[in-house]
Amino acid sequence: MINTWSIPDKVEDLYPKRALELEKSRRTLVDYFLKNKFELINPSMIEFADNVSFSGESVDSDMFKIPDPLTGRLIGITPDLTIQTARVDNYLSTSASDIRRYCYCGSVLKTNTNLFNQSREELQVGVEIYGNDKIDADIDVVNTLIKSFKLLKLNNILLSFNDISIYTEFLNSLGLSSFDSPQLRALFAKKDTVSIIETLQQNLTKVKIDKIKKFLTIYGDNNALKELAELFTGNVKVMQIIKNIKNIVKSLPNGADYIIDVSDVDCYEYHSGLIFSAYSAKYTSALAKGGRFENLTSSFGKKRPAVGFTFDLRRLLFIG
């Protein structure tokens, strides 16, 4: 006799009441995205593993892999629909500057989750804009995320803004770019000064340690951007990033709370510019993540500017 209660750890069935609530919320979001001229796509849940692995160590470690009996190749169950969307866009776009707007709501599966009560199976909602390298695409995506949360009746959201280039420029300025890794980024995201110093060890001088400590304290409102400008005096690239973040912040609706956190670099390796996260006191980690990911699109053929966000709808509705 099969024990119907025996299912893998960190997955769950949804019974009628919750299943209906999930479906109604999915329809509400998709209708809103379509109204705002996003094209709905339904990417495949499986992909050849090597098509996903190139996206970075973090994505690869999140992915279930199994042999494909039809081809003999290793296939992966996707942990992130952004990769499949980039492949779809490579097929549909006519040029590098062809602006395409996609939305999706599909299942993904991750090998593990750091959260005690979070399912490894997610219903990933996402919006992505390809072919537009201007800041108006960033503003569009951020404000679409805010409106999505309002439709789900999620209030008191805090947005955290950063740009991964700030972190890479900082490592370059200290001569530490060769030590960049998902593990080091995780330590910066946690502001774990002790572990950062232990990891880099003999590669640090007192001057470099002091700069790392200063970098980890740059957090808050627009004053954080002033501190950032002082730390990167003369760095034209960082000055432009600061200007862009200021413009994004100005575009937020009245009452929207935000912070600047330059050490919030907990993202996939394919992110290449603006990154942002959404937080709420009700939840123990970020509700949504997004940003620029030009490093991903070129792997499928066309190097295309791209920006978007994703979140797990199941988690937002059922896990506090």
N, C-alpha and C positions, 0 to 999 in steps of 0.2 A: 504494500500500500504506500502511495506517495504522500509524504507529509507536505501539505499545501502551504504550511507556514515556513518551509525551508527555502529561503531565497538568499542570494549572496549578500554579504555585508554591505551596508551603505547604499542600498537600493530600496525602493518602496513601490507598492501598488497604490493607485489612487482609486478609491471607491466612489460611488455615484455622485455624492454631494460635492466632493472636491474636484472630481473629473469635470463636472459641469461648470464649476466656478473657473477652472483653468481654461476650458474651451471658450467661455464667454469673454474672459480677459484677452485671450489670444485673438478672437474676432475683433474686439474693440481696438486693439493695437494695430492689427493688419489693416482694418478699415481706415484708421487715422493715417497710417503710412501711405496707403494708396491715394488717399485724398490729397496728400502732399507730394504726389508725383514720384513716389518710389515704386519701382517694379518688383513684384513679388517673384521670388525664385524658391525652389525647393531642392537644395543641393543634396547629392547622395551622402548617405551616412558612412559609406566605406570608400576607401581610396587606396591606391598602391602606396605602401608604407614609405617608399623612398620619395614620393611626391610630397609627403608631410615632413619627413625627417629633416630635409634641408632647411626647414623653417626655423630650426634651432633646437638646442638641447632641451629646453623647457617643454616645448610642444611634443617632442619625441618621447620624453619620459611620461607624459600624460596619456599616451596612446596605447590602446590594446592592439596587439599584432597577432595575426594568425595566417597560416599558409592558405593560399587560394587553390582549391582542388581543380579549378578550370585552367589556370595559367601556370601554376607552380610558383608564382611570385608571392612575396609576402604582402599582405594587405593590412591596412589599419582601420580601426573604427574611429572615426574622427572625434577628437576632443575639442575642436574649434572650427566653426563653419566659415570663418574668415578665409581660411586657406582654400576651401572649395569655391567660395565666391570669387576669389581672385582667378581661379581657373576658368570659371564660367565667364567672367568679364573678359579674359583673354580671348575667348571664342567669340563673344558678342561684339566687342568694341572694334571700331573700324580704324582707329588711329590712337596715338598716345594721348591726344587732347580731346577725344570723344567723351563727353561728360555722360556718365551713366549713374543712375541712382537705384540701388537695390535694397530690398528688405527681405527678411526671412524669419521663420519661426520653426525650428526643427530640433530633433533630439541629437544630443552628443553624449559620449560616454568617456569618463576619465578613469585612469587606473587607480587614482586615490584622491582623497580630499583631506585637507588639513583641518577641516571643521568637523567637530564631533557629530553633529546632527544633520549634516548636509549629504544629500544623495549624490552618488557618482554619476547617475543619469540626470542630465539637465535638459530642460526645454529652452534652448538658446534663442533668444530674440536678438536680432541685429539689424542695423541700418548702416549702409556704406555708400559713399560717394566716390566715384572714380573719374579721373581725367581733369579734376579741378584742383590746381595747386594754390589757389587764392584763399585768403583767410575767411571769405564768406562761406566756403564749404565747412570749415571748422565751426564757425558760428552756427550754421544751419544744423549740424550734427549735435552740437551741445544743447541747443534749444529744443531740438526734437526729443532728446533724452529727458529734459526737464518736463516737457509736455506729456511724455509717455508715463512718467511717474505720477503726474497729476491725474491722468486718466485711471491709473490704478489706485488712486486715493492714497498715495504715499506722500506725506508732507514732511517738513523739517529736514530736507535733504541738504547735505553739505557737499559741495563740489571742490575737489582738490586738483589744481592745475600744475603742470610741469612740462618740461620738454626734455626728452632723453638726451638731446645734444648737449644740454647743460652739464649733465653727468659725464658724458664722454669728453667734453672740452676740459672739464675739471681734472679727469684722470690724465689727459694729455699734458696739461700744464704742470702736473707733478711727475711726469715721466712714468706713469703707471698703467698706461693703456693696455699693455700686454697682459695684465693681470685681471682684466675684466672677465667676468663669468657670471652665470646665474646665481652662484653661491655668494659672490661678492655683492651683487646687486641686492640680494635678499638681506644682507647685513646692513647695507646702506638704508634700505627701506625700513628696517627695524631701528635705525639710528644706534646700532650696537657698536659704539666706538671701540670698546675693549676688543671685541672679536675682529673688527676690521684691522686694528693694529697688530693683533696676533697673526692674522692671515698674511699681512704684507711684510711683517717682521723687519728683516734687515734692509728692506728696500725703502724704509722710512727714515727721515731725519727729523729733528725736533721741529723745524720749520714746516715740513710736510704734515706732521702730526697736528700742529696748531691749525693749519689750513683745513684739514679734514674735520677737526672739531668745530671750526667756524662754519664750514659748509653744512654740517648736520644741524646747526641751530637756525638756519635760514628757513623760517616757517612763519606764516601768518598772512596779513593783508598786504596792501600795496607797499607797506614799509619793507616787507621781505624783498620786493623787487629792487628797492633802493640799496639794500645790503648786498644783493646779488650783483648789482652794477658796480659797487665798490670793490667786490672781490674779483671781478673780471674787467677791471679798468683797461680800456684799449682793445678789448675783444669785440670786433665788429659783429661777429655771428651771434654772440650772446646778447648784445645790445638790440639786435633785430628781434630776437626771441622775446625779450622783455617787452618790446613795443607790441608784438603780436598778442602776448598774453593780456596786456592792458586793454587792447581793443576787444578781445573776447570777453573779458570781465565787464566792459562797458555795455556789451550787448545783452547781458543777462537781464531777465525780467525783474521788476522791482521786488525786493524781499528775498531774492535768491542769495543764499549764503555761500561763500567761497573762501578758500585759503590758497596760498601758494606754498608748495612743499617741494623743494628742489631735490630732496633725497627720496621722494616717493618714486622709486624706479622699479617697482615690482610689476614687470610687464614681459611679454614675449619678446624674443630677440628680433623678430621682424619689425618691431616698432622703430620708427626712424625720426620722429620729430615730436610734435605736441602729444602729450599723454595726459589723461585725466581719469579720475575715479569719483564715484559718488558714494557717500556714506550716510548712515542714519544711526541714531542712538539705539534703535531697536535691534540692530544687527551687529554681529561681532566682526565682520570684515566688509570689504567694499561690496556694494550692491551691483555696481556696473563699472566697466572699464572701457576705455576707448582711446583713440589717438590716430596718428598718421602711421602708415606702414608701406612706404615706397619700397622698402627692402624686400618685400614679399612679391610684388607684382612682376618684377623683372625675371623671377625664376620660371615663370610660365611663358615668357617670350617677349611681352611688351612691358617696358618700364613705364609704369603709370602712377601719377600721384593718386593717393587714396587716403580716406579718413572715415572712421566709423566708430560704432560702439556695440557692445553686446552685454546682455545680462541673462540670468537664469530665471525664467518666469515662475517655475515651480517654487524656487526658493523664496522669491519675493512674496508669493501668496501664502505660503504655508510654514515658513520657518522664521521665527523672530530672533 
